Amino acid sequence: MISPTTKTVTDETIAKASGDPDSPMTGDQADLLRVLCEEASEPFDASLTQRQALERIEALRDSTNKTL
């Protein structure tokens, strides 16, 4: 469950990632990925690139049927 103080991260925020998809994931991606990993009882990997994080977010959203 997301606590009321958790910052909501939207697709728009993820879309604002820097131009290099091979650079480290953004803070917004990390926040969203951490929440999705917790809800799916999956490990969170802080070393992902922006591209990898986006793919992982999409996969976790599909598996949990959640949109944040």
C-alpha positions in Angstrom: 0.0 0.0 0.0 1.2 3.5 -0.9 1.4 5.8 2.1 -0.3 9.1 1.8 3.0 10.9 1.9 4.4 9.0 -1.1 5.0 11.2 -4.1 2.9 10.0 -7.1 4.9 9.4 -10.2 3.2 9.6 -13.6 4.1 8.5 -17.1 4.7 12.2 -17.8 7.4 12.3 -15.2 9.1 9.2 -16.6 8.9 10.7 -20.1 11.0 13.6 -18.9 14.0 11.4 -18.4 17.2 12.7 -20.0 18.0 11.9 -23.6 20.4 9.0 -22.9 18.4 5.8 -22.2 21.7 4.1 -21.1 22.3 6.6 -18.3 21.3 5.6 -14.7 17.5 5.7 -14.1 16.0 8.9 -12.9 14.9 9.5 -9.3 11.3 9.4 -10.4 11.8 6.1 -12.2 13.5 4.7 -9.0 10.6 5.9 -6.8 8.0 4.3 -9.1 10.0 1.1 -9.5 10.5 0.8 -5.8 6.8 1.0 -5.2 5.9 -1.5 -7.9 8.6 -3.9 -6.7 7.2 -3.8 -3.1 3.7 -4.4 -4.3 4.8 -7.4 -6.5 7.2 -8.7 -3.8 10.1 -8.4 -6.2 13.6 -7.2 -5.5 14.4 -3.6 -6.4 17.6 -3.1 -8.5 19.0 0.4 -8.1 21.6 -0.1 -10.8 19.3 -0.1 -13.8 19.6 2.3 -16.7 16.7 4.4 -17.8 15.8 2.0 -20.6 16.0 -1.0 -18.2 13.9 0.7 -15.6 11.2 1.6 -18.1 11.1 -2.0 -19.3 10.9 -3.2 -15.7 8.2 -0.7 -14.8 6.1 -1.8 -17.7 6.6 -5.5 -16.8 5.6 -4.9 -13.2 2.6 -2.9 -14.1 1.4 -5.7 -16.4 2.0 -8.3 -13.7 0.2 -6.3 -10.9 -2.4 -4.7 -13.3 -1.6 -1.3 -11.7 -1.1 2.1 -13.1 0.4 4.8 -10.9 
